[in-house]
């Protein structure tokens, strides 16, 4: 028994090590290849800077990038929070009222066929160049994955649990709070992770079309002045922020629904 436990722990550690180092090694290989091609072909920095130049630019412009990133994160977090709130309200109504679900579900699906880039300029016209248009864009980007994942999770709840609580005279609110919502949380967090990664992108898209501050306007100004290394530095900042939000949501998931992690094992 002890030897089996030791082997199991060893295999688990090996799997974790492989999951970490294989992607990391592949990324390093891509970066080395990128740097090598840039140096070998003598490609100018204004066309394609190498990773070393991008990192150097990122460090040199860190205070300015941080200032723009702060504005982007405020828009991102505000829109993300509102998307979660709206998703809960809409999904609760869709789950409890079948007529509401039949009426709204096709509209939610159809909304995803409309490019955000084509709608965002209207928000600039209607609401100006402040943060509100960018927050609305983030809400639109994040709402669909959260709402659909939560709705699917609620629909997948075993009917036996529902009948048990109904037999004990539990009301709809209590059934939703004590049965449906806890069982739907894994699906909800799946959509939440996707939206967390998209939220920064949504804020940047809004800033591309008109803003006073933010990573999107920083990228646009850098692009117009052919400072491609600054564009890549901004992309690096967006990537870091998106990954940080994704990891934060994953950490919250481990705290809120630890039983899901045990089931995955």
Buried (B, 14 or more C-beta within 10 A) or exposed (E): EEEEEEEEEEEEEEEEEEEEEEEEEEEEEEBEEBBEEBEEEEEEBEEBBBBEBBBBBBEEBEEEBEEBBEBBBBBBBBBBBBBBEBBBEBBBEBBBEEEBBEEBBEEBEEEEEEEBEEBBEEBBEEBEBEBBBBBBBBBBBBBBBBBBBBBBBBEEBEEEBBEEBBEEEBEEEEBBEEBBBBBBBBBBBBBBBBBBBBBBBBBBBBBBBBBEBBBBBBBBBBBEEEBBBBBBBBBBBBEEBBEEBBEEBEEBBEEEBEEBEEEEE
